[in-house]
Amino acid sequence: MTTLPPIQPRPILCKTTTNNIQSSSSSSSSSVFLIHSSTQPSNVTNTNFYSTNTDLTNNNNNSSQAPPPSAPLSSYEEFLKRLREFHRCRQTTFRCLPTIAGQVVDLQALYTTVVGHGGWDKVNDRQLWSTIANNFGIDSSCLNGTQALKNIYIR
């Protein structure tokens, strides 16, 4: 009989609180921390993109340890970052970019197009998926291309 390790509790995502966590950042209200609840001492991991000093014993500001400035993300990269965060919060997988007929589907353009047509309900009620598929260059020779595009949007 094999014994499995005990099930660890899922991490709880919460905003910072001034009585539990001290932050040297001036915009501490926008910082997000991942707090693991367990019987061992709590681990605090900063999930904010910019590094925040979470070392409570050493509050020295060493400029040599500052992260190098990074280039701003393009709108598509920002969209994918937000989409991955959405899937992570829902605890669903986001493996790779979807393809139809060998072409990678631009998820930001798909989202913008569907919202431009009034959103999911209106596109579905008016059966506009074939129109949207034509906008993406998916012609009628691709069997189930409109259904595949619809499924990609749902996911």
Backbone as CSV, one residue per row, in Angstrom:
resi,resn,N_x,N_y,N_z,CA_x,CA_y,CA_z,C_x,C_y,C_z
1,MET,0.839,-1.175,0.000,0.000,0.000,0.000,0.886,1.240,0.000
2,THR,0.642,2.131,-0.937,1.441,3.351,-1.013,0.737,4.475,-0.281
3,THR,1.532,5.295,0.338,0.968,6.455,1.030,1.276,7.698,0.228
4,LEU,0.307,8.515,0.064,0.458,9.757,-0.677,0.751,10.891,0.286
5,PRO,1.481,11.901,-0.171,1.731,13.047,0.699,0.422,13.771,0.990
6,PRO,0.351,14.468,2.107,-0.889,15.175,2.436,-1.201,16.244,1.400
7,ILE,-2.463,16.480,1.194,-2.905,17.490,0.236,-2.637,18.864,0.821
8,GLN,-1.940,19.681,0.037,-1.629,21.035,0.467,-2.809,21.945,0.150
9,PRO,-3.099,22.902,1.003,-4.191,23.833,0.710,-3.840,24.710,-0.476
10,ARG,-4.857,25.135,-1.194,-4.647,26.022,-2.333,-4.235,27.398,-1.843
11,PRO,-3.376,28.087,-2.606,-2.981,29.431,-2.197,-4.165,30.384,-2.272
12,ILE,-4.164,31.354,-1.397,-5.223,32.348,-1.350,-4.645,33.662,-1.841
13,LEU,-5.264,34.245,-2.837,-4.815,35.506,-3.397,-5.552,36.629,-2.702
14,CYS,-4.804,37.552,-2.119,-5.467,38.636,-1.410,-4.651,39.908,-1.543
15,LYS,-5.296,41.017,-1.284,-4.631,42.312,-1.289,-3.793,42.444,-0.023
16,THR,-2.817,43.339,-0.068,-1.968,43.541,1.094,-2.758,44.215,2.197
17,THR,-2.420,43.891,3.411,-3.017,44.558,4.558,-1.898,45.151,5.384
18,THR,-2.146,46.307,5.933,-1.080,47.011,6.633,-0.698,46.340,7.939
19,ASN,-1.596,45.578,8.561,-1.253,44.968,9.831,-0.498,43.652,9.674
20,ASN,-0.526,43.020,8.505,0.165,41.749,8.323,1.460,41.878,7.540
21,ILE,1.479,42.727,6.561,2.621,42.814,5.667,3.035,44.270,5.549
22,GLN,4.317,44.519,5.722,4.826,45.863,5.532,5.496,45.914,4.181
23,SER,5.305,46.995,3.490,5.876,47.136,2.167,6.571,48.475,2.074
24,SER,7.729,48.497,1.420,8.438,49.753,1.258,7.939,50.518,0.048
25,SER,7.076,49.907,-0.733,6.533,50.553,-1.908,5.502,51.599,-1.496
26,SER,5.512,52.734,-2.190,4.545,53.785,-1.875,3.162,53.440,-2.387
27,SER,3.073,52.561,-3.384,1.764,52.176,-3.925,1.414,50.776,-3.437
28,SER,1.405,50.608,-2.117,1.165,49.274,-1.567,-0.260,48.804,-1.791
29,SER,-1.180,49.707,-2.072,-2.559,49.274,-2.278,-2.730,48.527,-3.590
30,SER,-1.799,48.727,-4.554,-1.928,48.020,-5.815,-1.095,46.749,-5.852
31,SER,-0.306,46.485,-4.816,0.492,45.270,-4.780,-0.393,44.084,-4.449
32,VAL,-0.080,42.967,-5.058,-0.819,41.749,-4.787,0.175,40.731,-4.262
33,PHE,-0.170,40.073,-3.160,0.694,39.076,-2.567,-0.010,37.741,-2.565
34,LEU,0.765,36.698,-2.714,0.245,35.349,-2.649,0.617,34.785,-1.294
35,ILE,-0.380,34.463,-0.499,-0.137,33.985,0.852,-0.546,32.525,0.919
36,HIS,0.403,31.672,1.304,0.140,30.245,1.430,-0.281,29.965,2.859
37,SER,-1.423,29.330,3.026,-1.848,28.971,4.371,-1.445,27.532,4.630
38,SER,-0.660,27.324,5.647,-0.225,25.985,6.017,0.121,25.981,7.491
39,THR,0.495,24.820,7.994,0.849,24.732,9.404,2.265,25.212,9.648
40,GLN,3.091,25.234,8.606,4.434,25.763,8.749,4.362,27.284,8.752
41,PRO,5.493,27.959,9.060,5.495,29.423,9.010,5.057,29.903,7.633
42,SER,4.324,30.986,7.622,3.746,31.454,6.364,4.822,31.971,5.433
43,ASN,4.643,31.682,4.168,5.528,32.164,3.123,4.807,33.273,2.391
44,VAL,5.475,34.373,2.172,4.877,35.480,1.452,5.648,35.647,0.162
45,THR,4.947,35.562,-0.950,5.560,35.697,-2.247,4.920,36.869,-2.955
46,ASN,5.727,37.791,-3.420,5.216,38.952,-4.122,4.951,38.566,-5.561
47,THR,3.710,38.710,-6.021,3.379,38.405,-7.405,3.265,39.669,-8.238
48,ASN,3.602,40.792,-7.683,3.580,42.041,-8.418,4.709,42.022,-9.436
49,PHE,4.525,42.610,-10.614,5.526,42.602,-11.665,6.781,43.326,-11.212
50,TYR,6.641,44.438,-10.543,7.784,45.179,-10.055,8.129,44.678,-8.664
51,SER,9.411,44.534,-8.413,9.859,43.960,-7.149,9.539,44.895,-5.997
52,THR,9.032,44.339,-4.921,8.741,45.085,-3.708,9.539,44.457,-2.586
53,ASN,10.140,45.273,-1.735,10.944,44.767,-0.637,10.025,44.131,0.394
54,THR,10.112,42.800,0.533,9.311,42.103,1.532,10.159,41.628,2.694
55,ASP,11.440,41.970,2.690,12.321,41.608,3.791,12.058,42.574,4.930
56,LEU,11.470,42.078,6.020,11.073,42.945,7.122,12.229,43.285,8.049
57,THR,13.337,42.573,7.941,14.462,42.827,8.837,15.429,43.837,8.265
58,ASN,15.555,43.913,6.957,16.506,44.818,6.334,15.749,45.758,5.419
59,ASN,15.550,46.981,5.844,14.794,47.946,5.047,15.701,48.911,4.303
60,ASN,16.961,48.540,4.092,17.874,49.393,3.342,17.484,49.363,1.876
61,ASN,17.522,50.511,1.265,17.235,50.592,-0.166,18.550,50.531,-0.913
62,ASN,18.934,49.360,-1.370,20.160,49.197,-2.129,19.843,49.395,-3.596
63,SER,20.391,50.447,-4.163,20.103,50.730,-5.561,20.750,49.705,-6.477
64,SER,21.781,48.990,-5.989,22.418,47.979,-6.821,21.518,46.763,-7.011
65,GLN,20.526,46.573,-6.131,19.639,45.429,-6.239,18.356,45.755,-6.996
66,ALA,18.204,46.963,-7.470,16.991,47.357,-8.187,16.925,46.610,-9.511
67,PRO,15.736,46.157,-9.918,15.622,45.441,-11.181,15.864,46.392,-12.344
68,PRO,16.454,45.877,-13.419,16.685,46.741,-14.573,15.356,47.139,-15.195
69,PRO,15.276,48.351,-15.728,14.013,48.773,-16.350,13.730,47.899,-17.565
70,SER,12.480,47.511,-17.717,12.106,46.667,-18.839,11.277,47.475,-19.825
71,ALA,11.296,47.017,-21.057,10.534,47.694,-22.097,9.044,47.479,-21.839
72,PRO,8.220,48.479,-22.119,6.777,48.300,-21.919,6.243,47.232,-22.872
73,LEU,5.224,46.526,-22.420,4.630,45.464,-23.220,3.767,46.051,-24.329
74,SER,3.746,45.377,-25.467,2.848,45.799,-26.535,1.418,45.483,-26.106
75,SER,0.457,46.027,-26.825,-0.942,45.804,-26.443,-1.306,44.323,-26.545
76,TYR,-0.748,43.614,-27.531,-1.035,42.187,-27.671,-0.407,41.393,-26.530
77,GLU,0.843,41.725,-26.175,1.498,41.041,-25.059,0.771,41.325,-23.752
78,GLU,0.299,42.560,-23.580,-0.468,42.908,-22.380,-1.781,42.123,-22.340
79,PHE,-2.437,41.979,-23.496,-3.673,41.204,-23.566,-3.421,39.746,-23.192
80,LEU,-2.357,39.150,-23.732,-2.039,37.761,-23.406,-1.675,37.602,-21.937
81,LYS,-0.990,38.592,-21.379,-0.645,38.541,-19.954,-1.916,38.551,-19.110
82,ARG,-2.866,39.417,-19.449,-4.131,39.485,-18.713,-4.953,38.209,-18.907
83,LEU,-4.903,37.629,-20.113,-5.624,36.387,-20.383,-5.045,35.234,-19.565
84,ARG,-3.720,35.153,-19.510,-3.087,34.107,-18.691,-3.434,34.289,-17.219
85,GLU,-3.452,35.531,-16.746,-3.816,35.808,-15.356,-5.272,35.408,-15.098
86,PHE,-6.149,35.669,-16.065,-7.554,35.279,-15.952,-7.677,33.765,-15.802
87,HIS,-6.961,33.025,-16.658,-7.011,31.567,-16.579,-6.398,31.063,-15.279
88,ARG,-5.336,31.696,-14.809,-4.704,31.287,-13.563,-5.658,31.489,-12.391
89,CYS,-6.374,32.605,-12.375,-7.322,32.868,-11.293,-8.489,31.886,-11.320
90,ARG,-8.903,31.472,-12.502,-9.991,30.497,-12.617,-9.491,29.069,-12.468
91,GLN,-8.173,28.910,-12.358,-7.514,27.611,-12.254,-7.825,26.730,-13.455
92,THR,-7.784,27.339,-14.646,-7.919,26.611,-15.900,-6.601,26.723,-16.648
93,THR,-6.393,25.863,-17.615,-5.122,25.851,-18.332,-5.184,26.733,-19.571
94,PHE,-4.058,27.340,-19.853,-3.874,28.115,-21.084,-2.560,27.618,-21.669
95,ARG,-2.641,26.627,-22.536,-1.441,25.943,-22.998,-0.712,26.714,-24.087
96,CYS,-1.391,26.967,-25.184,-0.742,27.612,-26.316,-1.796,28.377,-27.116
97,LEU,-1.325,29.115,-28.092,-2.243,29.877,-28.932,-2.970,28.925,-29.883
98,PRO,-4.280,29.076,-30.024,-5.053,28.161,-30.873,-4.831,28.434,-32.357
99,THR,-5.010,27.396,-33.159,-4.867,27.520,-34.611,-6.107,26.963,-35.299
100,ILE,-6.393,27.530,-36.458,-7.447,27.019,-37.343,-6.845,26.964,-38.736
101,ALA,-6.914,25.805,-39.361,-6.375,25.583,-40.705,-4.911,26.004,-40.792
102,GLY,-4.161,25.725,-39.736,-2.734,26.030,-39.725,-2.391,27.474,-39.419
103,GLN,-3.376,28.326,-39.202,-3.129,29.733,-38.887,-3.388,29.977,-37.406
104,VAL,-2.485,30.715,-36.773,-2.678,31.077,-35.369,-3.768,32.134,-35.293
105,VAL,-4.716,31.932,-34.400,-5.825,32.872,-34.232,-5.368,33.999,-33.312
106,ASP,-5.520,35.224,-33.774,-5.195,36.400,-32.969,-6.313,36.587,-31.942
107,LEU,-6.034,36.212,-30.693,-7.066,36.226,-29.655,-7.544,37.634,-29.338
108,GLN,-6.638,38.602,-29.387,-7.048,39.979,-29.112,-7.981,40.481,-30.210
109,ALA,-7.663,40.176,-31.458,-8.530,40.592,-32.563,-9.881,39.884,-32.487
110,LEU,-9.878,38.612,-32.100,-11.138,37.877,-31.949,-11.997,38.508,-30.861
111,TYR,-11.395,38.798,-29.727,-12.132,39.421,-28.623,-12.679,40.786,-29.044
112,THR,-11.844,41.591,-29.675,-12.261,42.930,-30.101,-13.382,42.849,-31.134
113,THR,-13.292,41.905,-32.059,-14.318,41.756,-33.090,-15.655,41.338,-32.490
114,VAL,-15.625,40.361,-31.579,-16.874,39.895,-30.961,-17.492,41.007,-30.126
115,VAL,-16.683,41.712,-29.360,-17.204,42.827,-28.557,-17.726,43.928,-29.473
116,GLY,-17.060,44.154,-30.603,-17.514,45.154,-31.566,-18.863,44.824,-32.181
117,HIS,-19.169,43.544,-32.280,-20.472,43.114,-32.800,-21.531,43.026,-31.715
118,GLY,-21.202,43.429,-30.503,-22.193,43.454,-29.428,-21.994,42.408,-28.354
119,GLY,-20.950,41.607,-28.456,-20.687,40.612,-27.426,-21.182,39.232,-27.802
120,TRP,-20.910,38.296,-26.918,-21.219,36.886,-27.144,-22.690,36.642,-27.456
121,ASP,-23.580,37.203,-26.653,-25.012,36.938,-26.822,-25.519,37.403,-28.181
122,LYS,-25.142,38.610,-28.583,-25.638,39.137,-29.865,-25.046,38.388,-31.046
123,VAL,-23.757,38.056,-30.967,-23.132,37.309,-32.063,-23.779,35.937,-32.191
124,ASN,-24.055,35.306,-31.071,-24.696,33.991,-31.092,-26.136,34.074,-31.579
125,ASP,-26.913,35.029,-31.054,-28.320,35.161,-31.442,-28.472,35.507,-32.916
126,ARG,-27.602,36.354,-33.423,-27.675,36.785,-34.827,-26.899,35.861,-35.759
127,GLN,-26.252,34.844,-35.204,-25.457,33.880,-35.974,-24.430,34.578,-36.860
128,LEU,-23.618,35.402,-36.227,-22.609,36.180,-36.939,-21.240,35.511,-36.969
129,TRP,-21.145,34.261,-36.524,-19.837,33.611,-36.471,-19.238,33.424,-37.855
130,SER,-20.061,33.201,-38.869,-19.520,33.058,-40.228,-18.952,34.383,-40.720
131,THR,-19.587,35.500,-40.368,-19.066,36.822,-40.727,-17.727,37.065,-40.042
132,ILE,-17.649,36.722,-38.774,-16.400,36.901,-38.030,-15.323,35.982,-38.594
133,ALA,-15.696,34.754,-38.972,-14.728,33.832,-39.568,-14.191,34.387,-40.881
134,ASN,-15.047,35.036,-41.672,-14.587,35.656,-42.916,-13.611,36.790,-42.634
135,ASN,-13.828,37.537,-41.555,-12.893,38.603,-41.184,-11.510,38.047,-40.853
136,PHE,-11.454,36.815,-40.378,-10.185,36.184,-40.027,-9.591,35.387,-41.185
137,GLY,-10.217,35.431,-42.334,-9.697,34.723,-43.497,-10.001,33.239,-43.485
138,ILE,-10.969,32.831,-42.696,-11.376,31.425,-42.653,-12.541,31.285,-43.620
139,ASP,-12.284,30.633,-44.746,-13.341,30.535,-45.751,-14.191,29.286,-45.528
140,SER,-15.180,29.133,-46.374,-16.136,28.032,-46.214,-15.514,26.675,-46.521
141,SER,-14.332,26.646,-47.147,-13.691,25.358,-47.428,-13.151,24.701,-46.155
142,CYS,-12.970,25.493,-45.108,-12.532,24.957,-43.817,-13.763,24.465,-43.067
143,LEU,-13.938,23.149,-43.038,-15.108,22.582,-42.376,-15.068,22.899,-40.887
144,ASN,-16.190,23.284,-40.355,-16.347,23.616,-38.936,-15.446,24.765,-38.483
145,GLY,-15.026,25.603,-39.410,-14.182,26.744,-39.050,-14.906,27.725,-38.149
146,THR,-16.181,27.963,-38.439,-16.941,28.887,-37.590,-17.166,28.297,-36.204
147,GLN,-17.429,26.992,-36.134,-17.611,26.347,-34.828,-16.302,26.347,-34.040
148,ALA,-15.186,26.138,-34.729,-13.887,26.168,-34.051,-13.600,27.560,-33.502
149,LEU,-13.925,28.594,-34.279,-13.722,29.965,-33.816,-14.606,30.267,-32.612
150,LYS,-15.814,29.781,-32.645,-16.744,29.952,-31.526,-16.206,29.260,-30.269
151,ASN,-15.695,28.040,-30.421,-15.130,27.311,-29.281,-13.884,27.995,-28.731
152,ILE,-13.075,28.555,-29.608,-11.878,29.279,-29.162,-12.286,30.487,-28.337
153,TYR,-13.320,31.192,-28.770,-13.775,32.359,-28.011,-14.320,31.947,-26.646
154,ILE,-15.038,30.839,-26.595,-15.599,30.371,-25.325,-14.491,30.058,-24.337
155,ARG,-13.442,29.411,-24.795,-12.350,29.016,-23.913,-11.566,30.212,-23.480
